[in-house]
Amino acid sequence: MAEFERIYNQYFLEVYSFVLSLSRNERIAEEITQETFFKALKSIDKFNGRCKINVWLCQIAKNTYFTYQNKQRRYDTEEQVIKNSIESMILNKEETFRIHKVLHCLDEPYKEVFTLRVFGELSFKQV
């Protein structure tokens, strides 16, 4: 654990700077850097030493950042779909109210014919 603390202290700034260059956002860079070191701590026994430890850490950071970006895109897309459906519901309600006002102003028998045809779903022959 003391060894990992040394690694953390030695490479934190380098990993943080790398993530900041990717994200251009200090909050995101800090969050991704913390997650990077957490992942590194969990899998330090898998580090085989074929590359420098800072390269390994930056690779974890890069993958963590891209995973974060993909989740954000999905979230933003879902949020946009919800926003669009709410907007369409509002527009539909406004359109429905406008049709109701026009229908209310129709004279008989036009109002009854329209009501039977549209709301009653009757054929022209049945009306």
Backbone as JSON, one array per atom type, in Angstrom:
{
  "sequence": "MAEFERIYNQYFLEVYSFVLSLSRNERIAEEITQETFFKALKSIDKFNGRCKINVWLCQIAKNTYFTYQNKQRRYDTEEQVIKNSIESMILNKEETFRIHKVLHCLDEPYKEVFTLRVFGELSFKQV",
  "N": [[0.83, -1.2, 0.0], [1.96, 1.22, 0.76], [3.72, 1.47, -1.31], [1.99, 1.93, -3.46], [0.95, 4.37, -2.68], [3.18, 5.95, -3.02], [3.41, 5.8, -5.8], [1.02, 7.05, -6.53], [1.44, 9.67, -5.5], [3.66, 10.38, -7.02], [2.82, 10.27, -9.71], [0.35, 11.48, -9.98], [-0.05, 14.23, -10.81], [0.88, 14.15, -13.44], [-0.89, 12.33, -14.68], [-3.3, 13.65, -14.19], [-2.86, 16.04, -15.67], [-2.72, 14.97, -18.23], [-5.35, 13.95, -18.57], [-6.74, 16.33, -18.29], [-5.9, 17.62, -20.6], [-7.28, 16.1, -22.43], [-10.01, 16.41, -21.69], [-10.43, 19.1, -21.13], [-11.57, 20.24, -18.94], [-11.57, 20.99, -15.63], [-12.94, 19.84, -13.43], [-13.93, 17.41, -14.47], [-11.49, 16.26, -15.21], [-10.27, 15.9, -12.72], [-12.05, 14.1, -11.52], [-11.89, 11.87, -13.29], [-9.19, 11.27, -13.02], [-9.03, 10.5, -10.33], [-10.66, 8.22, -10.45], [-9.12, 6.72, -12.18], [-6.81, 6.12, -10.64], [-8.03, 4.62, -8.67], [-8.93, 2.4, -10.15], [-6.44, 1.51, -10.99], [-5.29, 0.78, -8.53], [-6.94, -1.37, -7.85], [-6.16, -3.17, -9.8], [-3.41, -3.46, -9.71], [-1.83, -5.69, -9.38], [-1.92, -6.86, -11.85], [-0.31, -5.4, -13.43], [2.33, -5.71, -15.54], [4.82, -4.68, -16.07], [5.86, -4.3, -18.61], [5.69, -1.87, -19.8], [6.25, 1.59, -19.0], [5.15, 2.74, -15.8], [3.75, 5.14, -15.74], [2.8, 5.31, -18.33], [1.05, 3.15, -18.39], [-0.8, 4.01, -16.46], [-1.78, 6.32, -17.75], [-2.97, 5.12, -19.93], [-5.08, 3.74, -18.7], [-6.41, 5.97, -17.75], [-7.13, 7.25, -20.16], [-8.88, 5.32, -21.3], [-10.83, 5.3, -19.32], [-11.74, 7.93, -19.47], [-12.83, 7.97, -22.11], [-14.88, 6.11, -21.8], [-16.44, 7.49, -19.97], [-17.15, 9.68, -21.62], [-18.73, 8.37, -23.57], [-20.88, 7.52, -21.99], [-21.9, 10.01, -21.28], [-22.71, 11.01, -23.77], [-24.76, 9.19, -24.37], [-26.5, 9.77, -22.26], [-27.05, 12.47, -22.8], [-28.34, 12.19, -25.26], [-30.6, 10.66, -24.53], [-31.77, 12.49, -22.8], [-32.37, 14.52, -24.62], [-34.26, 13.24, -26.22], [-36.34, 12.86, -24.38], [-36.89, 15.54, -23.81], [-37.72, 16.39, -26.36], [-40.02, 14.8, -26.65], [-41.62, 15.78, -24.61], [-41.93, 18.4, -25.48], [-43.35, 17.89, -27.86], [-45.67, 16.79, -26.8], [-46.73, 19.0, -25.47], [-47.14, 20.7, -27.66], [-49.0, 19.13, -29.04], [-51.12, 19.17, -27.2], [-51.72, 21.88, -27.25], [-52.49, 22.11, -29.93], [-54.68, 20.38, -29.94], [-56.4, 21.74, -28.21], [-56.83, 24.03, -29.72], [-58.19, 22.93, -31.93], [-60.45, 22.01, -30.6], [-61.6, 24.47, -29.82], [-62.25, 25.54, -32.34], [-64.01, 23.58, -33.25], [-66.07, 23.89, -31.39], [-67.14, 26.27, -32.21], [-68.42, 25.65, -34.55], [-71.37, 25.4, -36.54], [-74.47, 23.59, -36.13], [-75.52, 21.2, -38.49], [-72.87, 20.54, -38.76], [-71.06, 20.36, -36.66], [-71.96, 18.07, -35.3], [-71.66, 16.11, -37.29], [-68.86, 16.16, -37.68], [-68.01, 15.41, -35.08], [-69.15, 12.82, -34.84], [-67.85, 11.53, -36.94], [-65.03, 11.85, -36.43], [-64.54, 11.53, -33.57], [-66.35, 9.55, -32.9], [-65.62, 7.69, -34.69], [-66.98, 6.8, -36.93], [-68.03, 5.68, -40.18], [-68.48, 7.57, -43.23], [-70.83, 6.78, -44.42], [-72.21, 5.68, -42.22], [-72.53, 7.95, -40.69]],
  "CA": [[0.0, 0.0, 0.0], [2.88, 2.35, 0.79], [4.27, 1.59, -2.67], [0.97, 2.56, -4.31], [0.89, 5.77, -2.27], [4.32, 6.61, -3.7], [3.03, 5.89, -7.22], [-0.02, 8.08, -6.58], [2.07, 10.99, -5.3], [4.61, 10.65, -8.09], [2.22, 10.35, -11.05], [-0.97, 12.13, -9.98], [-0.06, 15.45, -11.62], [1.06, 13.78, -14.84], [-2.15, 11.74, -15.15], [-4.28, 14.74, -14.18], [-2.57, 16.92, -16.81], [-3.1, 14.23, -19.43], [-6.81, 13.93, -18.66], [-7.16, 17.72, -18.51], [-5.69, 17.91, -22.03], [-8.37, 15.44, -23.17], [-11.35, 16.89, -21.33], [-10.45, 20.57, -21.05], [-12.48, 20.56, -17.84], [-10.86, 20.63, -14.4], [-13.75, 18.94, -12.61], [-13.92, 16.09, -15.11], [-10.12, 15.74, -15.13], [-10.05, 15.44, -11.35], [-12.88, 12.91, -11.32], [-11.33, 10.77, -14.08], [-7.9, 10.93, -12.42], [-9.32, 9.72, -9.11], [-11.15, 6.91, -10.87], [-7.97, 6.03, -12.77], [-5.98, 5.56, -9.58], [-8.83, 3.57, -8.02], [-8.84, 1.23, -11.03], [-5.05, 1.03, -10.94], [-5.11, 0.11, -7.24], [-7.63, -2.66, -7.91], [-5.53, -4.11, -10.74], [-1.95, -3.28, -9.69], [-1.19, -7.0, -9.52], [-1.92, -7.21, -13.27], [0.72, -4.6, -14.11], [3.41, -6.65, -15.82], [6.1, -3.99, -16.2], [6.32, -4.21, -20.0], [5.74, -0.45, -20.14], [6.43, 2.42, -17.82], [3.92, 2.81, -15.02], [2.98, 6.33, -16.13], [2.11, 4.97, -19.59], [-0.05, 2.28, -17.97], [-1.8, 4.87, -15.8], [-2.42, 7.18, -18.76], [-3.85, 4.26, -20.73], [-6.28, 3.56, -17.89], [-7.09, 7.27, -17.73], [-7.72, 7.46, -21.48], [-10.04, 4.44, -21.43], [-11.84, 5.78, -18.37], [-12.3, 9.16, -20.03], [-13.68, 7.65, -23.26], [-16.08, 5.48, -21.26], [-17.22, 8.62, -19.43], [-17.71, 10.42, -22.76], [-19.81, 7.58, -24.17], [-22.03, 7.59, -21.1], [-22.44, 11.37, -21.38], [-23.43, 11.11, -25.05], [-26.01, 8.45, -24.23], [-27.35, 10.54, -21.36], [-27.5, 13.67, -23.51], [-29.3, 11.75, -26.28], [-31.83, 10.3, -23.84], [-32.34, 13.74, -22.29], [-32.93, 15.23, -25.77], [-35.48, 12.51, -26.62], [-37.36, 13.21, -23.38], [-37.23, 16.95, -24.03], [-38.5, 16.46, -27.59], [-41.34, 14.21, -26.46], [-42.39, 16.72, -23.79], [-42.3, 19.51, -26.36], [-44.4, 17.46, -28.79], [-46.9, 16.65, -26.01], [-47.26, 20.36, -25.26], [-47.66, 21.17, -28.95], [-50.21, 18.37, -29.32], [-52.18, 19.68, -26.35], [-52.1, 23.19, -27.78], [-53.21, 21.86, -31.18], [-55.96, 19.78, -29.56], [-57.23, 22.81, -27.66], [-57.2, 24.9, -30.85], [-59.22, 22.2, -32.68], [-61.64, 22.03, -29.75], [-62.21, 25.8, -29.92], [-62.85, 25.66, -33.68], [-65.16, 22.68, -33.28], [-67.1, 24.49, -30.56], [-67.74, 27.39, -32.95], [-69.14, 25.15, -35.72], [-72.83, 25.32, -36.47], [-75.07, 22.28, -36.34], [-75.18, 19.82, -38.16], [-71.46, 20.3, -39.03], [-70.41, 19.95, -35.4], [-72.33, 16.69, -35.02], [-71.03, 15.26, -38.32], [-67.43, 16.1, -37.34], [-67.88, 14.64, -33.84], [-69.42, 11.41, -35.11], [-66.83, 11.0, -37.86], [-63.69, 11.82, -35.82], [-64.51, 10.96, -32.22], [-67.13, 8.32, -32.91], [-64.94, 6.82, -35.66], [-67.99, 6.24, -37.82], [-67.78, 5.93, -41.6], [-69.37, 8.61, -43.78], [-72.11, 6.13, -44.64], [-72.87, 5.57, -40.93], [-72.88, 9.29, -40.22]],
  "C": [[0.87, 1.26, 0.0], [3.48, 2.58, -0.59], [3.26, 2.28, -3.59], [0.82, 4.03, -3.95], [2.01, 6.57, -2.93], [4.0, 6.82, -5.18], [2.01, 7.01, -7.41], [0.61, 9.47, -6.49], [2.98, 11.36, -6.47], [3.91, 10.95, -9.43], [0.88, 11.06, -11.1], [-1.0, 13.32, -10.94], [0.06, 15.13, -13.11], [-0.25, 13.21, -15.43], [-3.23, 12.82, -15.22], [-4.09, 15.66, -15.39], [-2.98, 16.27, -18.13], [-4.62, 14.25, -19.63], [-7.35, 15.33, -18.9], [-6.96, 18.1, -19.98], [-6.76, 17.24, -22.89], [-9.71, 16.13, -22.95], [-11.5, 18.4, -21.38], [-11.44, 21.06, -19.98], [-11.84, 20.07, -16.55], [-11.63, 19.64, -13.54], [-13.73, 17.52, -13.17], [-12.53, 15.46, -15.0], [-9.83, 15.19, -13.74], [-10.81, 14.14, -11.08], [-12.29, 11.69, -12.04], [-9.99, 10.33, -13.49], [-8.09, 10.1, -11.16], [-9.78, 8.31, -9.47], [-10.03, 6.07, -11.46], [-7.12, 5.37, -11.68], [-6.74, 4.48, -8.79], [-8.76, 2.29, -8.84], [-7.44, 0.64, -11.0], [-4.78, 0.27, -9.64], [-5.75, -1.28, -7.26], [-6.9, -3.67, -8.8], [-4.01, -3.97, -10.78], [-1.22, -4.6, -9.85], [-1.13, -7.47, -10.97], [-0.89, -6.4, -14.07], [1.95, -5.48, -14.28], [4.77, -5.98, -16.03], [6.64, -3.91, -17.61], [6.39, -2.76, -20.49], [5.97, 0.32, -18.84], [5.09, 2.56, -17.11], [3.09, 4.03, -15.39], [2.23, 6.09, -17.44], [0.89, 4.11, -19.28], [-1.17, 3.1, -17.34], [-2.53, 5.76, -16.81], [-3.33, 6.38, -19.68], [-5.17, 4.01, -19.99], [-7.1, 4.85, -17.9], [-7.8, 7.53, -19.06], [-8.97, 6.61, -21.65], [-11.18, 4.88, -20.51], [-12.52, 7.04, -18.9], [-13.23, 8.86, -21.2], [-14.96, 6.94, -22.82], [-17.02, 6.54, -20.7], [-17.89, 9.39, -20.56], [-18.87, 9.68, -23.4], [-21.06, 7.61, -23.31], [-22.7, 8.96, -21.18], [-23.24, 11.53, -22.67], [-24.76, 10.4, -24.97], [-27.0, 9.22, -23.36], [-27.91, 11.77, -22.06], [-28.53, 13.32, -24.58], [-30.63, 11.41, -25.63], [-32.54, 11.55, -23.32], [-33.0, 14.51, -23.44], [-34.22, 14.57, -26.23], [-36.62, 12.85, -25.67], [-37.83, 14.63, -23.6], [-38.11, 17.1, -25.28], [-39.9, 15.89, -27.4], [-42.22, 15.12, -25.6], [-42.85, 17.89, -24.64], [-43.42, 19.11, -27.31], [-45.72, 17.26, -28.05], [-47.55, 18.01, -25.79], [-47.85, 20.89, -26.54], [-48.94, 20.44, -29.3], [-51.38, 18.86, -28.47], [-52.67, 21.03, -26.85], [-52.92, 23.02, -29.07], [-54.59, 21.28, -30.89], [-56.91, 20.85, -29.04], [-57.71, 23.75, -28.78], [-58.31, 24.23, -31.68], [-60.53, 22.2, -31.9], [-62.36, 23.37, -29.85], [-62.9, 25.99, -31.28], [-64.1, 24.81, -33.77], [-66.33, 23.27, -32.5], [-67.84, 25.61, -31.3], [-68.52, 26.93, -34.18], [-70.64, 25.15, -35.48], [-73.26, 23.86, -36.6], [-75.51, 22.23, -37.79], [-73.69, 19.52, -38.35], [-70.72, 19.79, -37.79], [-70.71, 18.47, -35.12], [-71.68, 15.73, -36.01], [-69.55, 15.07, -37.99], [-67.22, 15.21, -36.11], [-68.1, 13.16, -34.09], [-68.32, 10.77, -35.97], [-65.49, 10.83, -37.15], [-63.69, 11.1, -34.48], [-65.27, 9.65, -32.13], [-66.55, 7.28, -33.84], [-65.93, 6.08, -36.55], [-67.61, 6.56, -39.25], [-68.75, 7.02, -42.07], [-70.75, 8.03, -43.99], [-72.9, 6.03, -43.33], [-73.32, 6.93, -40.39], [-74.13, 9.73, -40.96]]
}
